[in-house]
Structure formats: C-alpha cells, structure tokens
Amino acid sequence: MGAMNTLRQNTGVILWILVISFGVIWTLQDSDVFSAMDQPNRNVATVNGSAIQHDEYQQMVKRQRKRFQQQLGGDMNPQMESQVREQAYNQVVNQELLEQEMDRLGISVTDAEVEEMVFGENPHPVIRRQFADSTGQINYDLLQNMAQNPQAKSQWLQLEDFLRRQRRQQKMTSLVQATIQVSEQDIESYYRRQNTTASARYVSLRYARVPDDSVSVTESDLRSYYEDNKEDFKREKTVTIEYTSTSKEATSEDSSAIAGDLNDLREDFAGTENDSLFLVNNASDRDFSSEYVTPDQMNERIADSVYADPTPGRIVGPAFGGGRAHLVKIRDTRPAETNYAHARHILLKTDQADSELLGRLQALQDTIASGDASFAEMARKYSDDQSASEGGDLGWFSEGSMVDAFEDAAFGAEPGSLVGPVRSEFGYHLIRVEAVASEAVQIADVAYSLRPSQSTLSDKEATLGDLAYFAEEEGNFRDEAERLGLTVQDVQVETDQSSIPGIGQSPELSRFLESASTGDISDVLELDDKFVVARVTSVTPEGYRSFEEVKEQIRPQVALQKKRAVQTNRMQRALSQNDFEALPDVLNTQMRTESGIDFSTNTAPGLGQEPRFVGTVFGLDEGETSGVVEGSNAAFVVQTTQKNTPPPLTEQRRSQIRQQLLKQRQKEVSSDWIAALKEDATIEDNRTQMR
C-alpha cells in the first residue's frame, strides 16, 4: 500500500519520465502542443480530399530529424535537412493513404484487442519496455495507476491510440502480404544461382587497343549516330536564370540573444535536482543522457570549456559549438579508461635529421613565444600537415593514437605550453598543448540551435524584396544585386529538374519556371536554408538538342563504335579460320583462365566490367565454346571448362531461403502497393504555402 501511495504522490514525476521515454508517442517537444494553441489550423497537403495538418507534418519532421542526428552523431547540413523534410512529407502522405485504404476495407481494432495488447499474456513491446521494473518484468501496479489516474487520461488515450493504429496497420500488412507466395522452383533457382560456380578460359580483344588515328570519324558518321539516337538528345523546356540569395544563418545579434536566454536559466539549472525534466521543460535540443562521455565524444569547443575545470556542479557556458549554444552542467566525473589531450602542431616534413629545418622550427617557436604571432597563424603559413588549414588543430585524441615521440611530448606537457621541436618518423613537430583530461564526465546539456530570429529573417527577405522591386523598375537585376552587395549566379534549368544547381529543391521556383518568360522576376522564395529571387534571362522550348550542340560530345561514342567493329571483325575472322586453342597466337594476345565464377561476378581480367561474360559462361555446357561475343569493353570468345553444381538442398536450408525470399518480396510488395495507391490518388502539396 505504501508503494502505491508513493506512486500516486509522485504521479507528476512518473508521467514526466514516461513523457521522455515515449518520445515517439507524446514527447512535448514533438507534439507542438503549445505552439498549436497560438496558430490557425493549416494543411500541409490534401490526399483524396482529406487534409494532413501542418502540426502532424512538423511532428514527423522532428522525429525524422532526431533519428537522422542520432545516426550521424552530429548536426545536419541544409541538404540533409531538406532530405529529412521530404522523407517526413512522404511518410505522412503514405500514412494517410494507408488509413484511407483501411477504412475502405473496413479494417478496425476493438477495445478488447487494445486491452489485450496492454494487459494480456503477450503485451505490446512498448508496454514491456516502458513499464518494466528492475527485474525486467512488467510493473502492473504502475500500469494500472496510469490507466486509472485522471491526471494521466490524456497521455493514456494517446497511448491507446498509438497501440490501436499499430494493430490496425499490422492487420493491413498481413492482408497485403497474404498474397505473397514462394514456390519450390523459386527456392531451387535461388539456391542454384547462389551456389553454382564455374571455371572458364577466354580470349579477348579490347576496343581501347585500337589506336585513335586508325579510325576515321566523318561528319556523316556523326550525323548518322545523331539521327539514330535522337531520343537520347531530347530535352525539356530549358530556362536560363540569374539568381541571388541570402542565407538563413543566425547573426551575431541572434547568437547573443540565444546566449542571453541560456544565461537566464543558469541559476535555476544550477539549483534543479531533476536535470532530465529541466531539459524537457526548457525545450533543449539535446535529450538527457546518464552516460559518461570523454572529450573525443563531445564537440571540441564544448569539451575545451568543460575540461578547463571539470568540477561536479559547475555550470559551463553559454558556449558555442556544433551550430548550437550550450549551457552545460557537470553532474559527475569518474576516471576515464585512458588519457586524452587536445593539441595543435606545426610539422616540417623530413625523413632524416635536418639541421636547417630544425633551425626554422626553433625560429617559429621563438616568434610564437614572443607573442609576435599566434600558433594558429604560423601553422597555417608554415606547417606541412593537412591540419594547417585549421591552424594546426588536431582536436582531442586519446593516448595511444599518435606516434610515440609526439605522444610522449604531448601527454608529458602542461596545458598552454609549447613543446619541441620533436622529431618523429614524419619530420619535426612544434606542439602546443591546449588541454589534457583523464576523466569521463556525466553532463546535462541545455542546447539551443543557432537559428535566425524572425527579425533577421524578415530583414533578409526584405533585402531580396527590394532587389526584385528595383530590378523591375530599373530593368537591371545584376546591377541592383551588386548595389546591395549580393552575388549573382547563372544557371540553366530544365523544367522537369527536381533539384536546381546552387539552389536545391524548390517546388515553388519550379512552378514559376514552367510558365515564365524572358525577363520575368520571381517572388522572394523561402527555402530551408536561404531566401532566393531569380530572373529569367532566356527560354528554350522543349525539343531536341541540335546536332552542332552535341557533335563533339558524341564523337568518342562514334569512334568507339568503329573500334568495336574492328575488334569484333578481327575476332570473327580468326575464329572462322582457326580453332579456339589457336586464337592467342593468331591474334597476338593471351588465353586467360578464370575460376570461381558465380552469378555475382561482374568483372574479369582483360574485359573489365562485363555483364555478358557471366551469362555466356553459365549458358554453355561444360567443354562448350561460344561464338564471338560483342561485350561492353571487348570482343571475346569463351569456353566453359567446369561447372560446379551445389549438393541437394537440405530442408533446413530450404526453409531459410523460403523465409529470406518471403521477407524480400514482402518488402517489395508493400512498397509497390503504396506506390500504386499514391499513383491513383489525388494529392495536393501545400508545403510552399506554409512558408
């Protein structure tokens, strides 16, 4: 009874723990609960007339972004951010299509089924994971307490909805995959392809061996090739534009404001006993982790700040690193498994003792020690190492990761000291030790991305708005851009191009270009990482690229055709007058032997990448010789000398292959099914209107 009272008295804490754990279902950071209260309901898309709300899309973006960052172990660039948004959009559209199809088929989940997923003999994995006690068993007291607690009703309903959706989708998936079959012939064929090998002998004549000056490519040859392959030169409507952009980077004022927000949290952060809840309440970009980390696992700048004084309880920052501002609490320390150092170096490469280089490095050391120049400045100017561009910065590294002479010097010095010259197998080093560490730390990190403020975004958008207005009035886009200190780029775009060089994906710009005429100027367009405005300088209608335009491009292909004919004819004449064994002498080439050939073999000596080689080898009987095969890189004749067929299938292996093929086909069928639903659907993408 005492335990239950404790649970009830601490319901708020328990719910917050569950909120953190159930990130995919109801993490406050993902739900946009508070922002949704202040914004009108907006639709990011409609699927067959049904709206997908903007907040649903944003939740998916956040989940995908978080997953992506966990996989990367760091921050994303604008291209990755664009990819995440596209994946999130496709996922919510696919989900809506799936829901509509389940409605059409009458697939439902009863309350009894949901109850079975929670309290039954085989609970859902989410229940088993999130309500487990210290022994790994489900804590049914905690589960019942949450189910019956009025304060937890909203979260409980969200959990039920999540389980209901999952079960419904499982039914739909089972229905689709029930049509999939794997026959005995499929299994046997797969087994043979995976386990049959062969040996072969072959003679080849590579096309590239024909000298360039021995083939003549005439104007007539080029025109014939152009006409025969004209569809290869078809192009969509092409638009040439000049454009300029302003990046959506945070200004120094934005960074200072974000640092100020973090500073306001310092006192409360120092005093809180629940760092996990503090991070959630203050919308940190970083989740709390109880793991201990070493400096090589942290952003370099943050590690430098933390290890300057790793005293538990100390608040570090605001410090900037990895595109974020950080306020870090050092919670605890423990001895690390090895020592770490952060160092810079200047390397003068040599493989032997060199008094002149040694003297040069000592002179650099004197210059740095006197304060006449910084270590980073001298490293950029004189170091032979690739770290020169970073001011000689090697970052944090563990003991045992550098050559002995360098390591002994770095780990034997005090932070801030200059060491050297030190000679290693690479040359002479001058080393500056920035910091050392022998502890792993447990931290809580309130991190805010360095995003531009609304004021900054408005200013950058307004700058391009001014450009568009005055360019329209004065008629000179480039001059107006230069007056505003902006750089103008030129690019040619086909109207069916999904990504525009230098700009990226912009459905709104693509739509503008579809109907634009020469001289038209776009509105200011907002992308994930920039604002863009463009002016059309020329329009080329849909059609074929002219012969003159592609003539030099196709010349190598025509020459290759002629070389192919030369070598193929040589091989055919030789084979018609001689047997296979005599071909090497007649053609002044060699007989090659290849063993261990299987269906995955795609290259062979003397042939390069040659798909037809494997097909020819396995298409011949043992001891049979082919005719002349005109391959991608060479004409060849092959003789299959041996085929090694696998032993009969065991029942165990047969079962394994069946399951393997079944999983593969299930994945293919599910993907094809969603693609078919999408093709038949009416989908309206409103993302550009959401910006």
N, C-alpha and C positions, 0 to 999 in steps of 0.2 A: 504493500500500500504506500509506503514511504517513497518507493521508486516512482510510482505513478504520480504522486503529489509533486515530486521534483520535476518530472516531465511536464506536468501541467503548469507549474510555476515558471518553467523556462521555455514555454512554448515559443516565445518570440525568438529566442536564440536557436532553438531546434529548427524553426522554419527558415531562419536565415542560412543555417548550414545546408538545408535542403535546397534553398534557392541557389546557392553557389554550386552545389552538386548537380542539380537538374538544369544545367546551362542550356541544353537543347530544348527544354520544355518551357521553363519560365524564369530564366535569369532576367533580372530587371534591366540589365544593360542591353539585352537582346529585344526586350519587349516594347521599348519606346512608349511605355505606359504614360509617362509624364508629358512627353512632347506631343503625344497623340491628343491630349486634352486641349492643347492650345492650337491645333491645326485642323483645318477642314478635312473631311474625308476625301482623299484623292485616289484615283485609279491609275495604276501603272500600265494596265493592259486590260482588254476585254477578250474573253475566249468564248466564242459562240454566244455572245451577248452577256456573259457573266463577268462581273468585274473582279479584278485582282487588286486589292487595296495596296496603297503605297507602303503602309507600315508593315504589311506581310512581306513585301519585297525587301524592305530595309532590314527586317529581322533575318531574312535569308542571306543578305549581303554580309551582315555581321558574323553570322555563323561560318559562312564560307571564308571570310577574311581571317577569322580566328583560326580555322583549320589550316589555311594556307600558311599563316605566320608560324604555327606550330611545326609544320613540315619544313619550312625554310629555316627556322631558328632565328628569325630576324624580321626586319621590316620589308615591305614590298615597294617596288618601283611603280611608276604610273601605269606601265604596260601590264603588270601583274594585277593592279587594282582594276583595270579595265576588264581583264580576263575574269576576275572574281565576280564583277557585276554581271557580265554576260552569262556566266555559269548560274548565278543566282536567279537571273531572269528566266533562263531556260528551265530551271528547276521548279519555279512557282507556276510557270505555264504548264509544264508536264504534270504537275500535281493537280492542277485544275482540270486538265483533260482526263486524268485518271479518275477524279471524283465524279465528273460528269458521266463517264462510261460505267462506273459502279452504280450510279443512280439509275442509268438506263437499264442495266441488267438486274436491278433490284437486290444488289448485294448489301446486306446490313449486318449489324452486330448487336446482339441483345444485351440487356443489363446483366443477365446471368452469365454471359460469356465474359464480360468485363470483370465481374466479381470473381470468376474462376481464375482470371489472369492475375488477380491480386491475392486472393486468399486460398486458391486451390492447391492441389498437390504439386503442380508444376508452375509456379508463379513466373511472370514475365521477367527476363533478365534485369530490367531496370529496377524492379521491386527487390530482387535478390541482391542487387549490388548496393542500392541506396539505403536499404533498411536492414543491413547486416549488422550483427553485433560483433564483439571481439573474436568470437569463435567461428565467424563466417556464416552463422545461422541467422534466419530472418527474425528480427525483433518484432514479434506480433503485437506486443504492448504499444510500442511506438507507432506501429502501423495503424492500430485501432484508434489510438489517441488522435492521430492526424485526421482519420476518416470521420471522427465524431466531433471534432473541435470546431465550433462555429467560426473561430478566427481564421481557421485554415480552409474554409469552404471554397474560396476562390481558387486556391492552389490545388485543392483536391479535385475540383471539377476540371481544371486544366490537365491534371494527370490522367483522369478518366478519359478525357477527350483524346489525349495522346495515345493511350492504350487502345481505344476504340478505332482510331484511324489506322494504327499499325495492324490490328487484327483484320480490319476490312481490306487493307491492301494485301495482306497475306492470302486472303480468300481469292482476291482478284488475280494475284500472281499464280496461285495454284490452278485457277481455272484456265489461264492462258497457257501455262506450262504443261497442262494435262494433255495437250495436243501433240507434244513432242515425243518422238519415238526414235530409238536407236536400234537398227536391225543387226542381225548376226553378220550380214555382209559388210555393214559399216565397220563393225568391230574388227573383222578379219582384214579388211582393206587397210584400216588404220594401223593395225599391228604389222602387216607386211611392209607398209611404207616406212614405218619407224625402225624396223629391224632387218630389212633386207639390205645387203651391201654387195658391191661388185668391184671387179678389177678390169682395167681396160688398157689397151695400147692405142695410140693415135698419132697421126701426122698432121701438122697444121701449117698454114701459110698466113701470117698476119698481114692484114691490109696495110698497116702502117709501114711495112717493109718496102713498099713500092715508093720509089723516090718521087717527090713532088714534081720535078721537072720532066718526069716521064709520062705524065698525063696532061692532056690539054683540055682546059675548060673554056668553051666558047660562049659567046653571048647567046647563041641558040640553045646551048645546053642549059644555061641558067634560066632562060625564058621557059623552056620545056618543063624544067623542075618546078618553076613558079606556078605554071598553069596546072600541072598535075597535082600540086599540093596546095592549091589556092586557099582551101578552107583553113589551113594552118596559119594563114596570114589575115584572117578575118578579125576585125576589131569592132568593139562597141563605139558608141559616140565618145569622142575624146575631147576633154575640156582642159585647156591650159589656164592655170590661175596664178596670180601673185597673192601672197597672204602674209600676214604678220600675226604675232600672238603675244600675249602677256601671261606669264606663268602664275599659277595659283599658290605660290610659295608664301610662307609667313614672312612678314617684315621684322626688322629688329624690334619695332614697337610691339608687334604681336607677341614675339618671344618674351619681351619684358612683361607684358600683361599676363601671359601664362605663368611666368615665374612668380609674378605677384600673387596670383591665385594660389599657387603652391605654398608660398610664404605664409599666406593667411591660414593655412592648415597646420603649420609647424607645431604650434602649441598643443592643439588637440591631438595631433598624430603622436606627439611625444607622450601624452597622458593616457591615450587609449590602451586598454588591455586586450581588445579584440581587433587585431590588425586586419584580419580577413574581412570582417564586417565593415571596417573603416574604408578599405579599398573599394568595396561594393557601393557603400553609401556615397562615396566621393567620385564615383564613375571613373575609376582608374582604368587605363588601357591594359594594364598588367594584372593578371589574376594573382592571388596569394599562393605561394608555394612554401611548404615547410622544409623543402630540400636545402641542403648546404651546397653552396657553389664556390668555385675557385675563380681567380681573376681572369683566367683564359676563357671562362664561360660567360663573362659579362662584357658589356660594351666597354671599350678601352678607357674612355673618359670617366665613366662611372666607377670602374674598377680603381682608377687612379685616385678618385675622391674618397672612395670607401677605404682603401688600404693606406691612405695617408694617416688614418687613425681609426683602426677597426675596433673601437671600444663599444661593447654592447650598450644599447640605449641611445647612442649618438644618432642625431638626425643629420643626414648629408644632403646638401643641396639648398635650393634648386641647382641641379647640374644638367647640362645638355649633352645628349649623346644618342645616336641612332635615330635621329629625327624626332626626338621627344625631349620634354623637360621632365626631370625626375626629382622626387623628394623621397629619400631612402632612409629607412630606419634599420640600423644594425641590431638585430634581435639577439644573436648569439654567435659564438665562434667555437671552433674546435680545430685541433691540429690537422693540417692537410696531409695527404699521403706523400706529397713531395713539395719542394720549394719552388717558388715562381719569381720571375724578375721581369721588369719592363725596362728595356734599354734601347738606345739609339747607337748607331755606329757609322764611322766613315771607313770604307775599305779601299785600299790601294792594292790592286791585284798584282801578284807575282808568285812564281813557283820556286823562287830561290831567294837567298839573302841579297838584299839590295840596299846599300847604304844611302843612295840618293833618294829612294822612296822613303826610307826611314827618316831621313832629314826633312823631307817635305811634310811628313805627317807630324813630326815634332814641331815644325813651324806652325802648322794648323792648330796644334794643341796650345801653343803659346798665344796665338791670336784669340782663340776662344776663351782661354783662361784670363786674358787681359780685359775681356769684355768688349773688344773692338768688333766682334762678330758673334752671332749665335751659332750654336752647334748645328741647328737645322739648316741655317744659311750655308754654312761650309759644306755640309753633307750634300745638299742639292747641287752645289757647284763642283765639288771635287770627288765625291765617292763613286767608285766603280760598281757598286752593288745596285740591284734593281730597287732597293728601298730608298735610293737617293731622292726620287720624286716626292717621297713622304718625309723628307728631312732626316733620312736615316732611321726612321722609326721602325722597330721590329715588333712592336706590340708586346703583349705579355707572353712569356714562354715558360715551360716547365723545365726543371733540372733534368738533364739527360737528352735534351732535344737539340743542343748545339755541339759543335766540335769542342774537344776537351780544353784547348788553350783559351778559346773565347769564353767558355762556360766558367772555367776557374776564375777568370778575371771578373766576369760579371757578378757571380754569386759571392765573390770574396770582397766586394767593394761596398761602401756605404752609399745610400741613395743620394743623388746630387753630385757625386764625384766623377771626375774624368779619369779613365784608366787607359794605360797604353803608352806608346804603341805596343800592341800584342801581335805576335806572328802566329799564323795558323797555316794550314795547307792551302788556304785561299789567298793569302797575302798578309798585309799589315792592317791591323784594326786600331782605330781610336774609338773608345767606348764611353758613352755617358750612361750611367745607371740612373734611371728615373725613379724606380721604386722596387721594393722586394716584398715578398709575402710568404708566410709559412702556415697560414691559417685558411680554413674554409669558413665562409660566413653564411648565416641564415638571415635573409633580409626581407623586408616588406617594402614594396616599391610603388608609390603613387606616381604613375606616369601619364602624362598628357601629350598627345601628338601635337607637334608644332604646326597647327593649322592656321591659315589666314583668318582674320576676323571678317565679319560681314562688311565692316567699313573698308578694309583692304580690298576685298573682292569687288565692292561697288566702285572703288576708285579705279581698279584695273579694267573693269568692264566699261566704265565711263570713258577711259582713255581711248579705247577702241571705238566706242560710240562717236567720240569727237572725230577720230580719223575717218570713219565712214561718212559722217556728215560733211566734213570739209572736202573730202575727196570727191563726193558727189557734187558739191558746189563748185569747186575749183577745177575738177577734172583730172587731177594728178595724184593718184593713190600713193605712188612711191615717194614723191616729194613731201606729201603730208606725213607719211610714216617717218621719214628721216627727220622732219621738223620736230616730231615727238620723241625722237631718239629710239625709234623702233627699227628692227632689221626686217627687210622684205625678202621672202623666199619665193622661187618659182617652181612649180611642179605641174606635170602633166598627169591627168587622171582619166581613166576610163570609167564611164558612169556606172558600170556594174562592179567596180572595185570595192571590196569590203573595207579595206584599210588604205588610207591616203598617206603617202610618204611624208614624214615630218609632222603629221597631224594625228594619225591613228584612225580609229573608228569613230565616225560621226554620222549617224543616220540623217540628222538634220542637214548637214552640209551636202551629203549625197543627194538628198531630195532637192535641194536648191540647185545643184549642178545639172540635174535631169532636165530642167526646163529653162536654165539660164541662157542668156545671150551675151555676146561680147560686150563688155563694159558694165555689166551688172555687178553690183556690190552686195554681198550677203549681209544679213543682220549679224550682230555680235553673237557668236555661238559659244556656249559653255560646254567644255569637255571636262573629264575627270581632273585633269592636271593643268588646264590652261583655258584662256579665252582666245577665240580666233575670229578674224574678219578676213574675207577673201574677195578678190575682184577677178572676174573672168576676162582674160586677155585674148583668147581665141577659142573657137569651137570647130571641131572636125566631125562631120556627120558619120554615122555608122556605115561601115563598108569594109573594103579590103585595103591593106597597106599596099602602096604602089610597088611595082617591080623595082624601080630605081631606089626606093627606100630600103628594100630588103636584099638587093642584089649581092652586096658584099657579105651579108650575113649568111646567105645560102651557098656561097662559093665553096667553103670547106665541105659542105654536105654533098655537093655535086662531085667534087674531087674524090670524096670517099666512095661514092657510088662507082666511079670509074676504077678506082683501086680494087674495090670489091670484085668487079667484073674481071680484072686482070688476074687476080689470085685464084678466083673460082675457076676460070677457064684453064689456068695452068694445072690446077689440081685435077680437073676433069680429063684433060688430055693425058696426063701422066697415068691416071687410074685406068683409062681405057686401053692403054698400051702396055701396062705392067701390072704385076700382082702387088698386093699390099706390102709384102716384105721389101720390095724393091723401091718403094716410094722415097725413102730417105735419101738414097743415092741419086735417084733421078732428079729430085727436087733440091738437092744440096741442103737438106735440113736433117732433123733428128727424129728418131722414133721415141716417143715419150711413154712412160708407163705410170699409171695412177691406180692405187689400191684404196680400199676403204671408202669407195664412193657410195653415198647414200642419197636419199631424195632431198636432203637439205643442202647438198653440195652445190654451190653456185659459182665457184671459180676453179680454174685448172691452169697449171703452168703452160705458158705458150698461148693460152686462149683468153686469159683474163676472166671477167665476169661473163659467163656464157650459159644461159638457161637451157639452150638446146642440147648441150653436151649430156646432161643427166638423162634427159628424155630419150636421147638416142641410145645411150648405154643400156638403159633398162628396157628399151624397146627391141633390143636384139637378143637372140638366143646365144647361149654360151658357144663361143667359137665363130660366131657370125660377124661379118664385116659390113659396115654401112656403105652407102654411096657417098658422094661429096655433099657435105652439109654446109650451107652458107650461114655462118654464125654472125654474131654481132661484131666481133673483132677479127675473125679469121675464118677462112675456109678450112674444113678439116674432114678427115676420114678416120673412123674409129672402129676398133674391133673389141668386142666384149670377150674377155678371156676367162672370166669366172663370175658366177653368181652364187652368193651365199644366202640361202633361204633360212629363215628362223625355224626353230623347233615348233611343234604344235602348241597352241595356246593352252595354258593351264586355266582352270576355272577361276582361280583367284585373280590372275592377270586379266581374264576376260571381264570379270566384274569390275576391276579397277578402270579398265578402258571404257566400259559402259558408263560408269559414273563420270569420268572425265569428259567424254563426248556429250553426255547429258547436260552437264554444267555449262559447257561451251555453247551448246545450242540453246539452252535456256536464256543465257545472256544475249545471244544474237536475236532470238525471237522477241524477247522483251524490248530490246532496243528497236527492232523493226516495227513492232506493234505500236510503240509510242510515236515513231516517225510517221506511221500511216495515219494515226489519229490526228497528228499535227497537220499533215498534208490535207486532210479532209476538213479541218476546222477553219473557222473564220477568226483570225487573230488580229487584233488591233494593238500595235505597240505605241504606248503614250509616253515613253520614257523622256523623250525630248521636251515634252510639255511640263515635266516635273522639275526641270532645272530652274 
